[in-house]
Amino acid sequence: MRIKTRLIHGGVDGDPHTGAVSVPIYQVSTYKQEAIGKHKGYEYSRTGNPTRHALETYIAELENGARGLAFGSGMAGLSTILSMFDKGDHLIVGDDVYGGTFRVISRVFTRLGLDASFIDTSDLGAVEEAIRPETKAVIIETPTNPLLKVTDIAALASLTKAKNLLLIVDNTFLTPYWQNPLDLGADIVYHSATKYLGGHSDVVAGLVVTKDAKVGEDLHFLQNAVGGVLGPQDSWLLLRGMKTLGIRMEEHEANARTLAKWLSERKDLKRVLYPGLESHPGHELAKKQARGFGGMISFDVGSGERADQVLSKVKWFTLAESLGAVESLISVPARMTHASIPVERRAELGITDGLIRISVGIEDVEDLIEDLDQALS
Ligand SMILES: *Cc1c(COP(=O)(O)O)cnc(C)c1O
């Protein structure tokens, strides 16, 4: 089955009891047992719920993994993954990861005894150098947020396999429609499903998929033990949103390519970052390991003042955090999504005050170009 067909027919198809074409919302917390321990596979909805199960089966299939797990947010999913590690364990984490990822690792899990090094994982030599005897995993995003740096997943996977480390990939930006990290050798893939998978700015959720069934079992134990599960209503919203992932991603990308090209031809911008541009350092690699470049673009207008001007003048780009929805969104990472990263660190990374990030929606691209043109003038 090809991906577009899998998006429609994958996972649990409808309801066998009634023939309903969509999976019902099982708004239930507990399940009747015929005798102690004798039940139909469900005991309590933190442990398992049929609507959530349908979603978990669906994302596992889409990512070609053994086990899928749904959480109340991307951060709940990541925090559950992080709960696999012990005091004293060391992690290597991308230096340009989502601000919340940096925050939960550096301000919560390190307090509990985990140690982490934030490294430019697009530089494999730097990753290798950072490995210590107590290193247990490498956590990356590719492309990254907001600098869109690309890491070679397959090359990194050979390194992590040789060193017996887990490779964990945040696939939020490309989704399984464009990129399948598990096929390239990663062990765990996770998503902020709040973004492209949901796609309509109406649900906060996280999805995790493991390559290996045993790692999946371990994570299900933690999902149930920690309890950050996704409720049935939101599971259903995601199932519904994801049916159109294919057509949405095609449109996001087509619009982003056109906009990136248009932006890169302007003379009044400091730089334009989009992996689909031939000038992007990660372009060839992105082409090799993914089927598309996605819908995120960052560009530097030179100063915080000019960024303010653009933000106040745009009409079709909504000033908001988040990304991946049908409507175009615009933000200044330094003062919004990445504000939790210390100033010196932001400067080191190149997340300047003039850096604007856009999540290109599926509006008519001519309207988006006209809008950015008037806002930049
Ligand atoms: C939003 C985001 C997260 C966090 O997910 P939530 O659903 O907001 O908890 C993690 N990684 C990336 C790349 C994100 O964009």
The ligand as an SDF file (V2000), in Angstrom:
LIG
                    3D

 15 15  0  0  0  0  0  0  0  0999 V2000
    5.8780   21.8680   19.1680 C   0  0  0  0  0  0  0  0  0  0  0  0
    7.0500   20.9910   19.0950 C   0  0  0  0  0  0  0  0  0  0  0  0
    7.3430   20.1000   20.1350 C   0  0  0  0  0  0  0  0  0  0  0  0
    6.5130   20.0510   21.4090 C   0  0  0  0  0  0  0  0  0  0  0  0
    5.2440   19.5080   21.1840 O   0  0  0  0  0  0  0  0  0  0  0  0
    3.9330   19.9320   22.0100 P   0  0  0  0  0  0  0  0  0  0  0  0
    2.8490   19.1730   21.3180 O   0  0  0  0  0  0  0  0  0  0  0  0
    3.7930   21.4140   21.8860 O   0  0  0  0  0  0  0  0  0  0  0  0
    4.1380   19.5000   23.4040 O   0  0  0  0  0  0  0  0  0  0  0  0
    8.4240   19.2570   19.9850 C   0  0  0  0  0  0  0  0  0  0  0  0
    9.2000   19.2920   18.8800 N   0  0  0  0  0  0  0  0  0  0  0  0
    8.9460   20.1480   17.8580 C   0  0  0  0  0  0  0  0  0  0  0  0
    9.8350   20.1350   16.6690 C   0  0  0  0  0  0  0  0  0  0  0  0
    7.8800   21.0200   17.9370 C   0  0  0  0  0  0  0  0  0  0  0  0
    7.6520   21.8680   16.9400 O   0  0  0  0  0  0  0  0  0  0  0  0
  1  2  1  0
  2  3  1  0
  2 14  2  0
  3  4  1  0
  3 10  2  0
  4  5  1  0
  5  6  1  0
  6  7  2  0
  6  8  1  0
  6  9  1  0
 10 11  1  0
 11 12  2  0
 12 13  1  0
 12 14  1  0
 14 15  1  0
M  END
$$$$
